[in-house]
Amino acid sequence: MLPVLLDLKFIKIYTFGVFLVLAFFWSSFILWRTVRLTTYKEEDIFDGLFFMLGGALFGGRIVYVLSHFDKFGVDVLKFILINGYPGLSLYGALGGALLTLFLFFGIKKIKFPDVIDYFIPAFFLATAIGKLGSFLSGVEIGAKTHFFLAIHYTNMDGLRHLTSFYESLFFFLGAFLSYQLLFEIRRDKYQKGFQLVFFIWYFSVVYFVFDPLKAKMSFLYGMSLNYVVSLILLLTFSIYLIYYFRSLLQSKTIGIINLLFRYGTRSFRSGKTTGKKITGREEGPSETNS
């Protein structure tokens, strides 16, 4: 692990900070690329982006403080001094970012479901790069394991999961899928705003799968806060997706049932015909002998 990327004695450049800057740069570039496909004003979109960053920072900080209230209490200085008392909640940051965008575009008279689709690939990419930075800097530590893919974290005992690296790979995949999905939405194959549903569902799946592989503090019955939130979101949006694709699922289910019925009928008739042939062969010699 490499917490400090470059130590110049008079200043230290931290690995995680560098990756956060890279996440902002590349996600802004992807957002610019996707927004160019629309008639929205670039200044409105990027004004929303900068307001969103403030909302994400505030939301992430306040949720983290509330979930660690025993350490922070009601001390406002601890809340403000993020360098001295570090910590952000990823779900809090996402909630703050989305709420800020919703309010900002509401003021601008821009329909939120129409514009949010163009932010989602950037969200995925920023999260993927940030998770890669978490892995390389050792910010997020995996749980102990005997799995052959394991690594030793600085100042930690035993070999541990490459959890943040796995998450990064899946979020890079999510960025690619959401970018492709954006064009399907533009062709009216899916309704506007569907990207947000996909993002929350996909994000909750990744966290639901990989959060148990992290060294974490217990929040509820041995589960972390992120795991509990992921479980709730996963169940909620899975039900919504089943409802959204109900016609497709119904037609596919009927098609499978019909296929199985035809196969069963054909097998039954084939078996019945074979049985008659065998019976005929058995009766034939007895008639000849008589």
N, C-alpha and C positions, 0 to 999 in steps of 0.2 A: 504494500500500500504506500501511496505517496501523498500524504496530507499537504506538504509544502512543495509546490512545483519548482520554485526558484527562491533561494535565500540570498539576498544581496546585502546582508548584514544590516543596512539601514532600513530595509523594507523586505517583507516576505510576501511572495505571491502564492496564494493558496490554490491548490488544484481545483477544489470544488467551486471557488469563485470564478476561476477561468472558464469552467464548463457552464456556469450560469450565464456568463457573458456570451459564450458561444451559442447557448440555447436561445437567448434573446435575439442574437443576430440572425441565426438561421431560421428561426420561427417567423421573425419579421419579414425575412426575404420570401418565405413561402406564402405568407399572408399577402404580401405585395403582388406576388405572381397570381394568386387566385382572385384577388380583388380586381386586377386588370381585366378579368373576364366579364366584369359587371359594369353598370353605369354609376355605381356609387362613387362619391368623391373620395379620393385617397386621403385628404386631410381629415374627413369625418371618421374614416376607419382608423387612422393612426392616432387621432385624438382619443378615440374609444380605447385603443390599445394602451395608451399611457395611463388613462384613468383606471383601466382594468388592472394594471400593475399595482397601483396604489390600493385598490380594493382587495387584490389577492394578498398583498403583504399584510394588510390590516386583518382580513379574515383568517389567514393562516396563523397570525400571531395570537389573536384573541381566543381561537379555539384551542391552540396549544396551551395557553396560560390557564384556561378554564379546566382543561383535562389534567393539568399539573398544578392545581390550585394550592396543594400543600406546600409547594416550593415557592410560589409567587405571592400568595395571599392577596392583599389589596394594595400592594406596593406598586404605585404607578411607574416609578423609576425603573423597576425590574421589567415592566412591560415595555418601556421605551428603549432601554439599553439592550438591544438585541445582540450586540457584540459581547457584552459581559454576561448576559444570560440568554444564550442562543436557543433557538427552537422555533419551528414552524410546523403547523399541521397541513399536510398536503390537501386533505379534503376541505379543510377550512379555507385554504387558498383558492381552491377551485370554486367553492361556494361564493366566496367574496368576489372572485373574478366574474362569474356569471351574473351575479346580482348587479354588479357595477355596470356591466355591458347592457343588461336589460334596462336599467334606469337611464343610462346615457343615451341609448338609441331611442328610448321612449321620449326623451326630451327633444331629440333631433327629428322626431316623427318618422323614424325608420323602423319598419316591422322587424322585430327581433327574430322570428323564425326564418325570415328571408335572408338575413345577414349572418346568422350564427353558423350556417353551413360552411362559410368560407373561413371561419376561425378554427374549425376543428382539426384540419391537418396540421396547422401551426401548433395547436395545443398538444397533439400527440408527439410532434417532433421535439418540442421544448421539453416535454416530460422524459422522452427517450434520452436526450443528451444530458439532462439533469441527473437521471438515474445512472448513466455511465460515469458521470463525475462523482456520484455518491460511491460507486464501486471502487474507482481508482483512488479516491481520497480516503476511503474507509469510514465515511460518515455513517452509512448504514451497514450494520454488521450482521452476517448470517448466523444461523443457529449451528451448533455443533453437529458434525456428521461423519459417517464412515464411507460416504459416497466417494467414488473415485475422482469426481470433479469437485475438488475442495481447495481451499486456500487458507493460509495462516495470516490472520489480521494482527497488526502491531498492538502489543500490550494485551493481547487476548490469548487465552490458552486453547490448545487443540485446533484441529482443522475445521473449517466452517464452510457453509454453503455460499455459492457465488450469487446470492439472491438478487442483488441490485443489477447485476449483469444480465441475468435471465429476464428481469423485468424490462430492462433497456431494450433487449432484442424484440420482445413482444410489442413494446410501444413503437419501435421503428416499423414493425409490421403493421401496426395500427395506423401509423401515418400514411403508409402506402395504400392500405385498404380504404381509408377515408378520402384520400385524394382521388381514387378511382370512383368511389361512391358519389363524390361531388358531381361528377359528370353524368352519372345516372340520374341524380336529382335534377340537374339542368335539363335532362331529356324528359322530365316529368314521370320517370319510372317510380320514384318515391316522392312523398309529400315534402314540402319545404319544412326545414327544422328536423328532419329525420336524422341528420348527422349528430345532433346533440343526444338523441336517444341512443344511437349506436355508440357514441363516445362514453356515456355514463355506463352503459351495459358492459362494454369491452373493458373499461377501466376497472369496474368492480369485479369482473371475472379474473383479471390479472392479479389484483390485490387479494381476492379470495383464495386463489391458488397459491400464491407465493408468500403472503404475509406469515403463515405458520412456519416458514423457513427462516424467519428473522429472530434475532435475539431481541426481545421486546419486554416491555413492562405489562403486567396483567391489568386489564381494565374491568372485565366482567367474566367471571367463571373461567379464568385462565386465558381469555381471548383479549386481543388488543382492541383499541378503539377503532382503528382502521379496518380490522377484520369484522367487527360488529356492523359498522356502517356499510362495508362492502356486501355483507350478507343481506342486509335490508334492501339496498339498491339492486342487488342482483335478482332477488325474488320479485321485487316490484316491477322492474323493467323487463324481466323475462315474461311475466304475465302480460305486460303491455305488448310485447313483441308477438306473443302467441295470439293475442286478440287482433293485432294489426295484420298478421299473415294468416288469419283464420280461414279465409276463403281458399288460399293456396294450400294450407295444411289439410283442409277438408277434402279438396279435390285429389291431393296426393294420397291421402288415406283411403279414399274410395277406390282410387286406381290400384293401390296395393291389395286391398281386399278383393277386388274383382279379379286381379291377376292370380291371387292365391286360390280363389274359388274355381277359376277356369283350370288351373293346374290340378286341383283336387278332383274336379269332375273328370278331367282327362285321365288321371291316374286310376280313378275308380272304374271307368269304362274299360281301360286297358287291362286292369286286373280281372274284371268280369269276363272279358273276351278270352283271356289266357286261361281262366278257370274252365270255361266251356270246352276249349280245345283239349285240355288235359283230361276232362271227364269223357270226351269222345274217344280218346285214345285208349282209356281204360276199358270202356264198354266194347270196343271193336273186337278184340281177341276173344272175349267171352262168347260173343255171338257166333264167331267162326267155329269155336269148339263145339257148340251145341249143334 
